[in-house]
Amino acid sequence: MSELKPCPFCGASEEDLDFRFAYATKFTKPFLFVGCRKCGGMMVDTDSEHCLNDVKKAWNRRISE
């Protein structure tokens, strides 16, 4: 899955969205996120069972998993 819906906050297109995995630090758990570079809107997922495709699907459905 590579197609993402526009940002629900500002309407930015997929080119302005970022999705990635962030490794754990001593202050945080590992997490996945989809975020908008224009407005800063973000969906963060800390479930270790999820992958980037799970986060993309949730972004497109606009729900938290």
Residue, then its C-alpha position, 0 to 999 in steps of 0.5 A: m500500500s503506498e497511496l495515502k489520502p490527503c491530510p485531514f487537517c489541511g488537505a496536503s497531498e501525499e507528496d507532503l506526507d511523511f511515514r516512517f518508523a522511529y527507533a526507541t530511545k531511553f526516553t521513548k518507545p519505538f513508534l510508527f507515524v504518518g505526518c504532514r510536513k505542512c501543518g504538523g498533523m500526525m498519527v502515531d502508533t506505538d503498538s509493536e505488532h503493527c507495521l507501516n502498512d497498518v499505520k497507512k491504513a489507519w491514516n486513510r480510515r482516519i481512526s486509531e488502531 
